[in-house]
Amino acid sequence: MKLLRYGDSGEERPGILDSQGRIRSLEHHVEDISGAALLPESLNRLRALDLERLPLVDGTPRLGPCVGGVGKFVCIGLNYADHAAETGAAIPAEPIVFSKWTSAIMGFEGQWNETVR
């Protein structure tokens, strides 16, 4: 299941990719791809939908940030030995915890097309 948000910046709507890589609207099923929509029971409900019955989204809309309504963005750095090796850093004894601005979560500013799929 590939959930996404599409539309103009700040006006993104919830969507899902069907088996042919086409965007289908989830507007009648979830308000946004955020919070409650990402809880297990909601995801199970979305998995049960017949995607072919959902409305197709016209054109090639902009893909927005993958999730909406983010309050905090907490990160764990060097959490894989391979990642530490890639950076030339020693594997830390404790996880490296840091935060980022929520504006770091960005969408795809191009148009949805065969190249992106």
N, C-alpha and C positions, 0 to 999 in steps of 0.2 A: 504494500500500500504506500503510495507516494503522495503525501499531502503537500499542498503548496498554497501560497497566497499570490494573487494576481491583481493587476490594476494599477492605476496611477498612485504615485507616492502619497501616503497618508490616507488613501481610500481603497486599500487592498481588500479583496474579498476571498473567502475560503474556496479552495478547489482541490481536485484530485486528478491524477493522471489515470486514464483508462489503459487497457492492454495495448492500444495502438499508439500510445503516447499523446493522446489528445486531452486537453484540459476540460474537465467537467465541473460544473458548479456544485458546491456544497451549501450554498446560502440557505436552503430550506432545512438543513440538517444541523448546522452549527453556526454560531454567530461569527466565530473567527477561529483560526488555528492558534489557540492559546489556552491557558488555564484549564478550565473544566473540559474542553474538547480533547485534551491530551491525557485525561484520566483513563485507566484501563477500561472501564465500562463504556465510556464514550467511543474509544477506539474500537472496541468490539462491535458496537452498534454500526460504526462506519464500515468496518470490514464486512458486515452482513449485507450492505447495500448492493443492489444490482447496478453497477456503474453504467451499463448501457442504457439505463432508464433515466439517468441524470442528464440535465440540459447541457449541451455542448456550449463552450464559450467561443464566441465569434472572434475571428481575427487572430492576431498574434500579440496578445497583451504582454506588458512588462511583468516580469516575475518579481514580487516583493520579497521582503525579509521572510525567512522561513517560519517565524513565529511572531505573534503580535502580543501586545500588552506585557512586555518584559519589564519587571521592576528592578531586578538586579542581575548582573552578569558576573558570576563568580567562576574563576578558572583554576585549573590544576596544571601546573607546569612540570615538565620533565617527568611525566607520569608513566612513561614507557622507557625501558632501557635503550631501545633503538632511537628514541627521540633524544635522549641524553647524548648518545654516541654521535648522532647527526650534528648536534650543536657543539660537540667537543667538550661538553660539561661532564663532570663526575655525577654519578647517580646519587641524588640527595638522600640523606638518612631519613628525612621527613618530607612529605609532599610540599611543593611550593604552591601556596595559595595566593592568588591575586585577583583583582577585579578589573573590569574594563567598562568604559562607557557603553550604555545600551545602544548608542548610535553606531557602534562597531558591527552590529548585526545589520547587514545590508542585503538588498535584493540584487537581482541581475538587471542591469540598466539597459541591456540590449533587448531585442525582441525574441520571443519564444519561437524557435524554428527547428528544423532537422539537425542543425549543428549542435544545438544545446541538448537535445534529447540524448 
